Amino acid sequence: MDESGYQKMIQNYRQVASFFQDKNILRINPIDSIWKSKNTILKLDCDDGRLYLFKRISEDSEISEIAKAAKLAQEYPVLFPQIFIVDRNAYLMEFIEGRTFFTLAREEMVPFSSQCGKILQETWSGDINGIKGLERKEPERKDLRGIIRDSFGQRRKKAARFFSQDELADYDFSPFASVPERQSHNDLNAANLFYVSGAAAGIRMIDPQELGFNDIARDIGRYCASTFFNNYDRFGNDKKHSLDIAEAFLDNFPEQDLERAKYYLGESFLSFLNYETISVSKAVLKNLALKVLNQKGPLITLLADSL
């Protein structure tokens, strides 16, 4: 589709078109999504000096992303782009100028991972810039044991061909008996968290999911698994560097959150078994899943013993 085609697409969304009625769109550039190629993502450069991002969701099952994004932008404005318009299966938000983990220089990965963890913990706790008066209200607690048990069963079933019947037969779900309900991204990975420099320095997130429950430990575990494994898989199987990245990130979070993040980390490795890797064998991924989900001990030690 050329630029005139994208212009027509935008005009089909009445509220979005109205937003741009008194603005002149200078350029429209499509942006490729790493994993969700069916969605349409456009960068719009306007004569008001601002950049906007228009996103059209193609799958009905993913429409809930829009409401989730709006909710998170309100709850954590320091972490999520401002949303201007929600119009059916599309939304318009501010364009974020930043870099993902994949575009960082090698020497930046560890300090950026540490910065990312620090910002997340401060934001979730309300201790932004060390101002203790901003602590959030004590969240409600929910029993997620049944939900997590079902999720584990589904992940284990999808990866069944890699395991014998008695491997990963169960998991201790007791850490999920009383989980603080705090808004979470639910699909946090190396491709949808941006490191931003300049006046708006920090991190920004895109492409959340609405999964019916919230647990920030899911974001901790998933992001750690994504950066740790992608670094190891894509950049020469550098064990020490991958462990340093994971440790720099995890060191920012309290033990009660890391106890649950351990499960989500292992769940991620189970999921990765069903996707193509670049250099890592399925045997290594299986070992990562078994170690993290079967054994006790510090996460970094379990990851180190798995490679």
C-alpha positions in Angstrom: 0.0 0.0 0.0 1.3 3.5 -0.9 0.9 6.7 1.1 -2.4 7.6 -0.5 -3.7 4.2 0.5 -2.7 4.9 4.1 -4.4 8.3 3.9 -7.6 6.7 2.8 -7.3 4.1 5.7 -7.0 7.0 8.2 -10.0 8.8 6.7 -12.1 5.6 7.3 -11.7 6.2 11.1 -13.9 9.2 11.7 -12.5 10.2 15.1 -8.9 9.9 14.0 -9.6 11.9 10.8 -11.3 14.6 12.9 -8.2 14.8 15.1 -6.0 15.5 12.1 -8.5 18.0 10.5 -6.6 21.0 11.5 -3.2 19.4 11.1 -1.3 18.7 7.9 0.1 15.2 7.7 3.5 15.6 6.0 4.6 12.0 5.8 3.2 8.6 6.6 5.7 5.7 7.0 4.7 2.1 7.7 6.5 0.3 10.6 7.0 -3.4 10.5 6.0 -5.4 13.7 8.6 -8.0 14.6 6.0 -10.7 15.6 2.5 -9.3 14.7 2.9 -8.7 11.0 -0.9 -8.5 10.3 -1.4 -5.3 12.2 -1.0 -1.9 10.5 1.3 0.5 12.2 2.0 3.9 10.8 4.2 6.8 11.8 2.7 10.1 11.0 4.8 13.3 10.8 2.7 16.5 11.1 3.2 20.2 10.6 2.5 20.8 14.3 6.0 19.4 15.0 4.8 16.2 16.6 5.0 12.6 15.6 2.1 10.3 16.0 1.6 6.5 15.7 -1.6 5.0 14.3 -2.2 1.3 15.0 -4.9 -0.8 13.4 -5.5 -4.2 15.1 -6.3 -7.0 12.5 -7.2 -9.9 14.8 -10.5 -9.7 16.8 -8.8 -11.7 19.6 -6.3 -8.9 20.1 -8.7 -5.9 20.1 -8.6 -5.9 24.0 -5.1 -4.5 23.6 -6.6 -1.1 22.9 -8.5 -0.8 26.2 -5.5 -2.2 28.1 -3.2 0.3 26.5 -5.5 3.2 27.5 -5.8 1.8 31.0 -2.0 1.5 31.4 -1.3 5.0 30.0 -3.6 6.4 32.7 -2.1 4.3 35.5 1.6 4.6 34.5 2.0 7.7 32.3 5.8 7.5 32.9 5.9 4.1 31.2 3.3 4.3 28.4 2.7 6.6 25.4 -0.1 9.1 25.6 -3.2 7.9 23.8 -5.2 10.6 21.9 -8.0 8.6 20.1 -9.5 5.2 20.4 -11.6 4.4 17.3 -13.0 0.9 16.9 -10.1 -1.5 16.1 -7.5 1.3 16.0 -5.9 3.9 18.2 -3.7 6.9 17.8 -0.9 7.7 20.3 2.3 9.6 20.6 5.2 8.2 18.7 8.0 7.0 20.9 11.6 7.7 19.7 13.7 5.1 21.3 15.7 1.8 21.0 14.7 -1.7 21.9 17.1 -4.2 23.5 17.9 -5.5 20.0 19.5 -2.2 18.9 21.6 -1.5 21.9 25.4 -1.8 21.7 26.8 -4.7 23.6 28.3 -2.5 26.3 24.9 -0.8 26.9 22.9 -3.9 27.6 23.8 -4.5 31.2 23.5 -0.8 32.4 20.3 -0.4 30.4 18.8 -3.6 31.9 19.7 -2.3 35.4 18.1 1.1 34.6 15.0 -0.6 33.2 14.5 -2.7 36.4 15.0 0.3 38.6 12.4 2.4 36.8 9.9 -0.4 36.8 10.3 -1.1 40.5 10.1 2.6 41.4 7.0 3.1 39.2 5.1 0.0 40.5 5.9 0.9 44.1 5.1 4.6 43.6 8.5 5.6 44.7 9.2 7.7 41.7 12.5 9.7 41.9 12.7 8.7 45.5 9.6 10.7 46.5 8.1 8.4 49.2 4.9 10.4 49.4 3.8 8.9 46.1 3.4 5.3 47.3 0.3 3.7 45.8 -2.6 2.4 47.9 -2.2 -1.1 49.1 -3.5 -3.3 46.2 -6.2 -5.9 46.6 -4.9 -9.5 46.7 -6.1 -12.4 44.6 -5.7 -16.1 44.6 -4.3 -16.9 41.2 -3.3 -20.6 41.9 -6.1 -22.0 39.7 -5.4 -19.7 36.8 -1.6 -20.3 36.9 -2.1 -24.1 37.3 -4.3 -24.1 34.1 -1.7 -21.9 32.3 1.1 -24.3 33.3 -1.0 -27.3 32.0 -1.5 -25.7 28.7 2.1 -24.7 28.2 3.3 -28.2 29.3 0.8 -29.8 26.9 2.0 -27.7 23.9 5.6 -28.7 24.7 4.8 -32.3 25.5 6.9 -33.8 22.7 10.1 -32.5 24.4 9.5 -34.2 27.7 8.9 -37.6 29.1 5.6 -38.1 31.0 7.2 -37.7 34.5 9.1 -34.5 33.6 7.5 -31.2 34.7 4.5 -33.2 36.0 3.6 -30.4 38.5 4.7 -27.1 40.1 4.4 -25.5 43.5 1.8 -22.8 43.0 1.6 -21.6 46.6 3.4 -18.3 45.8 0.2 -17.4 43.8 -2.2 -17.8 46.7 -2.2 -14.0 47.5 -1.0 -11.9 44.6 -1.2 -8.0 44.8 -3.3 -6.9 41.8 -1.3 -4.1 40.1 -1.8 -3.2 36.5 0.7 -5.2 34.4 1.7 -5.2 30.7 1.3 -9.0 30.4 3.4 -9.5 27.2 6.6 -7.6 28.1 9.5 -8.7 25.8 12.6 -7.3 24.3 10.8 -5.9 21.3 8.1 -3.8 23.0 10.1 -1.9 25.6 11.9 1.2 24.4 14.8 2.9 26.0 14.3 6.7 25.5 17.0 9.4 25.8 16.9 13.1 25.8 14.4 15.2 27.8 12.0 12.3 28.1 14.7 9.8 29.2 13.5 6.5 30.6 11.6 3.6 29.2 8.3 3.2 27.4 6.2 0.2 26.6 3.9 -0.7 23.7 1.6 -3.7 22.7 0.2 -4.8 26.1 -2.3 -7.7 26.5 -5.5 -8.0 28.5 -5.4 -11.5 30.1 -8.0 -11.2 32.8 -5.6 -10.9 35.7 -2.7 -8.7 36.6 0.7 -9.7 38.1 3.7 -7.5 37.7 5.9 -10.6 38.3 4.8 -11.8 34.9 6.4 -8.7 33.4 9.5 -9.3 35.4 9.8 -12.9 34.4 8.9 -12.5 30.7 11.2 -9.5 30.1 14.1 -11.2 31.8 13.6 -14.4 29.8 13.3 -12.4 26.6 16.5 -10.4 27.0 18.5 -13.2 28.6 17.6 -15.8 25.9 17.7 -13.5 22.9 21.1 -12.3 23.8 22.4 -15.8 24.3 20.7 -17.1 21.1 21.5 -14.2 18.8 24.9 -12.9 19.9 27.3 -15.8 20.1 26.1 -17.9 23.1 27.9 -15.6 25.5 26.9 -17.1 28.8 28.5 -14.6 31.1 27.1 -11.6 29.3 23.6 -13.1 29.2 23.7 -13.8 32.9 25.0 -10.3 33.7 22.0 -8.8 31.7 19.6 -10.9 33.7 21.2 -10.2 37.1 21.3 -6.5 36.5 17.6 -6.5 35.8 16.4 -8.9 38.5 18.5 -7.2 41.3 15.9 -4.4 41.4 12.9 -6.4 42.6 11.9 -7.7 46.1 12.0 -11.4 46.8 8.2 -11.9 47.0 7.9 -10.7 43.3 10.9 -12.7 42.2 9.4 -15.9 43.7 6.5 -15.6 41.3 8.7 -14.2 38.4 10.6 -17.5 38.6 7.5 -19.4 37.4 6.9 -16.9 34.5 10.6 -17.2 33.5 10.3 -21.0 33.3 6.9 -20.6 31.5 8.6 -18.5 28.9 11.2 -21.2 28.2 8.4 -23.7 27.8 6.8 -21.4 25.2 10.1 -20.8 23.4 10.4 -24.5 22.7 7.7 -24.2 20.2 9.4 -21.5 18.1 12.5 -21.4 15.9 15.8 -20.4 17.5 18.9 -19.0 15.8 21.7 -21.0 17.5 20.4 -22.6 20.6 19.2 -26.2 20.5 15.9 -27.4 21.9 17.9 -29.5 24.4 19.3 -26.3 26.0 15.8 -24.7 26.1 14.4 -27.8 27.7 17.2 -27.7 30.3 16.4 -24.1 31.1 12.7 -24.9 31.6 13.5 -27.9 33.8 16.0 -26.1 36.0 13.9 -23.0 36.6 10.6 -24.8 37.1 12.0 -27.9 39.0 14.7 -26.6 41.3 15.0 -24.2 44.1 17.6 -21.5 44.5 18.5 -18.0 43.2 17.3 -17.4 39.6 20.8 -16.5 38.4 22.2 -19.7 39.8 19.5 -21.7 38.1 20.1 -20.0 34.8 23.9 -20.4 35.1 23.5 -24.1 35.8 21.2 -24.6 32.8 23.7 -23.5 30.1 
